[in-house]
Amino acid sequence: MTNRSFGDAELGLFLESIYLTYHYDFRQYAAVSLRRRVSAALLHFHCATIALLLERLRDEPRLFADLLRFLTVQVSDMFRDPTYYAALRATVVPYLRTYASLKIWVAGCSLGEEAYSLAIVLLEEGLLERTLIYATDINPASLRAAEEGVYATERFAQFSNNYQLAGGRASLSDYYTAAYGGAVLDRRLKKAIVFSDHSLATDSVFAEMQLVSCRNVLIYFDKELQERALGLLSESLCRKGFLGLGLKETLRFSRHAPAFTELVARIYQKIQCPPSKPS
């Protein structure tokens, strides 16, 4: 069972079946990345073809939760890309101080590392008590793990290095304790975060935010879905609100670009009115 190749039509029918049966929409995700992840799923489930995988899902519906691990991307670190967090401290935090209360959205939160990283920054800047962070993802298992806030202790060497490079003002060890065979993040961080299911492919805006951080998510979407997602992110921001993207993502070629000005690399501010189009 070594040949697990499949064509675009077969992949399309598979994604359509997933959407119709489970209401998860991967039909506009980037094909190259999806093909690699579906191939990995076929190996994991010992299925030579997509048709056989669909048969297994039909006979054993509980397997879909396991399949979802392959269809979604669960890769992150605390303070990943430290320059992003350093730029938030220097450029965005002074604006955030002017608000009596703050709402922040981490879209595609995976296992929660970015949400907790932002919470630490806000705690150190004296803003966490007036902040509510919405951390969303489409994978229920990831959301449950994120809410627990427990990570393998061996990951904290990298986390701590990232934290220092991001301008951390203390020691990262101040924000976790060793327990349950791992490291548990501080309750002060957890109580500021609401973890919730949300899909950029199918759902709508749910609140007005001062900051939206959607990093390393758009790279897994095709162009049309990128535009839809950016539209949601833009609509969710208040006037003068901020949008953070991943280092390999940009607004430059999007139809939503006129609504923003770039402050520093991959951090954008929503301007009052998009520039007028020439007549």
C-alpha positions in Angstrom: 0.0 0.0 0.0 2.6 2.5 -1.1 0.8 4.3 -3.9 -1.4 7.0 -2.4 -1.4 9.5 -5.3 -4.7 11.2 -6.2 -5.8 13.8 -8.7 -7.4 17.2 -8.2 -10.9 15.9 -9.0 -10.6 13.2 -6.3 -9.3 15.7 -3.8 -12.1 18.1 -4.6 -14.7 15.4 -4.1 -13.1 14.5 -0.8 -13.3 18.1 0.4 -16.8 18.4 -0.8 -17.8 15.3 1.1 -16.1 16.6 4.3 -18.0 19.9 3.9 -21.4 18.3 3.3 -21.0 15.7 6.1 -19.1 17.6 8.8 -19.6 21.2 7.8 -15.9 22.0 7.8 -14.9 23.9 4.7 -11.4 23.2 3.3 -12.4 23.6 -0.3 -10.5 26.9 -0.7 -7.4 25.9 1.2 -4.1 26.0 -0.8 -4.0 22.8 -2.8 -0.3 22.0 -2.4 -0.5 22.1 1.4 -3.8 20.2 1.5 -2.5 17.5 -0.8 0.5 16.9 1.5 -1.7 16.7 4.6 -4.3 14.4 3.0 -1.4 12.1 1.9 -0.2 12.0 5.5 -3.8 11.1 6.6 -4.0 8.2 4.2 -0.8 6.8 5.6 -2.0 7.3 9.2 -5.3 5.6 8.5 -3.7 2.8 6.4 -5.9 3.7 3.4 -4.6 3.3 -0.1 -7.1 5.7 -1.6 -9.3 8.6 -0.7 -12.4 6.5 -1.4 -11.2 4.0 1.2 -10.7 6.8 3.7 -14.2 8.1 3.1 -15.5 4.5 3.7 -13.7 4.3 7.0 -15.1 7.7 8.1 -18.6 6.5 7.2 -18.2 3.3 9.1 -16.4 4.9 12.1 -17.5 8.6 12.4 -15.4 9.1 15.5 -12.3 9.0 13.3 -13.1 12.4 11.9 -11.7 14.1 15.0 -8.4 12.4 14.3 -8.5 13.3 10.6 -9.0 17.0 11.6 -5.5 16.9 13.1 -4.2 16.4 9.5 -6.5 18.9 7.8 -5.6 21.7 10.1 -2.1 23.1 10.9 -1.1 22.9 14.5 2.4 24.4 14.5 3.3 27.3 16.7 5.6 28.5 19.6 5.2 31.1 22.3 6.6 34.4 21.0 7.1 32.9 17.6 8.9 35.5 15.4 10.0 37.6 18.3 10.3 40.8 16.2 6.5 40.8 15.9 6.0 41.0 19.6 8.8 43.6 20.0 7.1 45.7 17.4 3.7 45.3 19.1 5.3 46.6 22.3 6.9 49.6 20.6 4.3 50.5 18.1 0.9 49.2 19.0 0.8 49.2 22.9 1.0 53.0 23.1 -2.2 53.2 21.1 -3.9 50.5 23.1 -3.2 52.4 26.3 -5.7 55.0 25.2 -8.7 52.6 25.3 -10.6 52.1 28.5 -11.2 48.4 27.6 -9.7 46.2 24.9 -10.9 43.3 22.8 -8.3 41.3 20.9 -8.8 38.5 18.4 -6.3 35.7 17.8 -7.6 34.0 14.7 -6.4 30.5 14.1 -5.0 30.1 17.6 -4.0 26.5 17.2 -2.9 25.2 20.7 -3.0 28.7 22.2 0.7 29.7 22.2 0.1 33.1 20.5 -2.8 34.0 22.7 -0.8 33.3 25.9 2.1 35.3 24.4 -0.1 38.3 23.8 -1.5 38.0 27.3 2.0 38.1 28.8 2.9 41.2 26.8 -0.3 42.9 27.9 0.3 41.9 31.5 3.7 43.4 31.5 2.4 46.5 29.9 -0.3 46.9 32.6 -3.2 46.3 30.1 -4.3 42.7 30.7 -6.9 43.6 33.4 -8.9 45.6 30.9 -8.5 43.2 28.0 -10.5 40.3 26.7 -8.7 38.0 24.2 -10.8 35.9 21.9 -8.7 33.0 20.6 -10.5 31.0 17.9 -9.8 27.9 15.8 -11.8 25.3 13.9 -10.3 22.3 15.7 -12.2 21.4 18.9 -9.3 19.2 20.2 -6.8 22.1 19.8 -9.2 24.5 21.6 -9.5 22.1 24.5 -5.7 21.7 24.7 -5.2 25.5 24.4 -7.7 26.1 27.3 -5.8 23.8 29.5 -2.6 25.8 28.9 -0.3 22.9 29.6 2.8 22.5 27.4 5.8 20.1 27.4 8.5 21.3 29.6 11.2 20.7 26.9 9.5 23.4 24.8 10.2 26.1 27.3 13.9 26.6 26.4 12.8 27.8 23.0 9.8 29.7 24.4 12.1 31.5 26.9 14.6 32.4 24.2 11.9 33.8 22.0 10.4 35.7 25.0 13.8 37.4 25.7 14.2 38.4 22.0 10.7 39.8 22.0 11.6 42.3 24.8 10.4 40.3 27.8 10.7 42.2 31.0 11.0 39.3 33.4 11.7 35.6 33.2 9.2 33.4 31.3 9.3 31.1 34.3 7.4 33.7 36.3 4.3 32.7 34.2 4.2 29.0 34.6 4.6 26.2 37.1 5.7 22.6 36.6 2.8 20.1 37.0 1.0 17.2 35.4 4.2 16.2 33.6 4.4 19.5 31.9 4.3 23.3 32.5 1.0 25.0 33.4 0.6 28.6 32.4 -0.5 31.2 35.0 -4.2 31.6 35.8 -3.9 35.3 35.3 -3.3 34.7 31.7 -6.0 32.1 31.3 -8.8 34.2 32.8 -8.2 36.9 30.1 -8.7 34.5 27.2 -11.9 33.0 25.7 -11.2 30.0 23.5 -14.0 29.5 20.9 -14.8 27.8 17.6 -14.7 30.0 14.5 -14.0 29.4 10.9 -12.6 32.1 8.6 -14.0 30.1 5.7 -17.7 30.1 6.8 -18.3 32.2 9.8 -19.0 35.9 10.3 -17.6 38.8 12.4 -18.6 38.4 16.1 -17.3 41.6 17.8 -15.4 44.8 17.3 -11.7 44.6 18.1 -8.8 46.9 18.7 -6.2 44.3 17.6 -6.6 41.3 15.4 -3.6 38.9 15.1 -4.0 36.3 12.3 -0.5 35.0 11.7 0.6 32.1 9.5 -3.0 31.2 8.6 -3.6 32.9 5.3 -0.7 31.1 3.7 -2.8 27.9 3.8 -5.7 29.5 1.9 -6.1 30.1 -1.8 -6.5 33.7 -3.1 -10.3 33.8 -2.9 -10.4 32.5 0.7 -7.6 34.9 1.7 -9.7 37.8 0.4 -12.7 36.5 2.4 -10.7 36.1 5.6 -9.1 39.6 5.2 -12.5 41.1 4.7 -13.7 39.5 8.0 -10.5 40.7 9.8 -10.9 44.2 8.5 -14.6 44.3 9.3 -13.9 43.2 12.9 -11.5 46.1 13.5 -12.6 49.4 15.0 -11.4 52.6 13.3 -7.6 52.9 13.9 -7.5 49.3 15.0 -4.5 47.0 14.2 -4.0 43.9 12.1 -1.0 41.6 12.6 -0.1 39.0 9.9 2.7 36.4 9.6 6.1 37.2 8.2 5.2 35.5 4.9 1.8 37.2 4.5 0.9 40.6 3.2 -2.0 42.9 2.4 -0.1 44.4 -0.5 -2.0 42.6 -3.3 -5.3 42.4 -1.5 -8.4 44.4 -2.5 -8.6 45.3 1.2 -5.1 47.0 1.2 -6.5 50.5 0.7 -8.2 50.3 4.1 -4.9 50.0 5.9 -1.5 51.6 6.3 1.5 49.5 7.2 3.2 50.7 10.4 6.0 48.2 10.6 6.6 44.9 8.9 3.3 42.9 8.9 1.5 45.2 11.4 -1.2 47.3 9.8 -3.4 50.0 11.1 -6.9 50.5 9.7 -7.3 54.0 8.5 -10.5 56.0 8.7 -11.4 55.9 5.0 -9.9 54.0 2.2 -8.2 56.2 -0.4 -10.5 57.4 -3.1 -10.2 55.7 -6.4 -9.1 57.9 -9.3 -12.1 58.9 -11.5 
